[in-house]
Amino acid sequence: MGSLSPLVPALTGARVLRHKVGLRPARPAIRMERVADVIHCYGHGGAGVTLAWGCADEVVTLASPG
C-alpha cells in the first residue's frame, strides 16, 4: 500500500494497527435521486472513490432549491 504522508504529512511515521476491508454494495446503476427531503446516492460498489466528485456535484445540484 502506498504512503499517505505526502497527502497528510502528520501521518509520517504512523504505525498501521490493522487492515479491514469489506464489500461495498453495488447496483446495475447508481441510485441518484431526490425523494422529498431525502437524496439517495448509493450503489457505487468499488468505484465509489472514483465517482465521488461527480456524484457529490450532483447531490449539491439536487439539494439546491429550485
C-alpha positions as CSV (number, residue, x, y, z in Angstrom):
1,M,0.0,0.0,0.0
2,G,1.3,3.5,-0.8
3,S,2.3,6.0,1.7
4,L,-0.2,8.7,2.7
5,S,2.4,11.0,4.2
6,P,2.7,13.2,1.0
7,L,-1.1,13.8,1.3
8,V,-1.2,14.0,5.1
9,P,2.2,14.9,6.4
10,A,1.0,14.4,10.0
11,L,0.8,10.6,9.2
12,T,4.6,10.4,8.6
13,G,5.9,7.5,10.7
14,A,2.4,6.4,11.8
15,R,2.1,2.7,12.5
16,V,-0.7,0.7,10.8
17,L,-2.6,-1.1,13.6
18,R,-4.7,-3.3,11.4
19,H,-6.3,-3.6,7.9
20,K,-10.0,-4.1,7.4
21,V,-11.8,-4.5,4.1
22,G,-15.4,-5.0,3.2
23,L,-17.6,-5.3,0.1
24,R,-19.3,-2.1,-1.0
25,P,-22.9,-2.5,-2.2
26,A,-23.3,-2.3,-5.9
27,R,-26.3,-2.0,-8.2
28,P,-26.6,-2.3,-12.0
29,A,-26.9,1.6,-12.0
30,I,-26.1,4.1,-9.2
31,R,-29.2,5.4,-7.5
32,M,-29.1,9.2,-7.6
33,E,-32.4,10.9,-6.9
34,R,-34.2,13.2,-4.6
35,V,-37.4,11.9,-3.0
36,A,-39.0,14.7,-0.9
37,D,-36.3,15.7,1.6
38,V,-34.1,12.6,1.1
39,I,-31.3,12.4,-1.5
40,H,-30.4,8.9,-2.5
41,C,-26.9,8.4,-3.7
42,Y,-25.6,4.8,-3.4
43,G,-24.8,1.7,-5.3
44,H,-21.3,2.7,-6.4
45,G,-19.6,-0.6,-5.5
46,G,-15.9,-0.5,-5.6
47,A,-15.9,2.6,-7.8
48,G,-17.1,4.9,-5.0
49,V,-13.9,6.9,-4.7
50,T,-13.6,7.2,-8.5
51,L,-17.2,8.5,-8.8
52,A,-17.2,10.6,-5.6
53,W,-16.6,14.0,-7.1
54,G,-19.2,13.8,-9.8
55,C,-21.8,12.3,-7.5
56,A,-21.1,15.0,-4.9
57,D,-21.6,17.6,-7.5
58,E,-24.9,16.1,-8.5
59,V,-26.0,15.9,-4.8
60,V,-25.3,19.6,-4.5
61,T,-27.5,20.2,-7.6
62,L,-30.3,18.0,-6.2
63,A,-30.1,19.8,-2.8
64,S,-30.2,23.3,-4.3
65,P,-33.6,25.0,-4.2
66,G,-35.5,25.4,-7.4
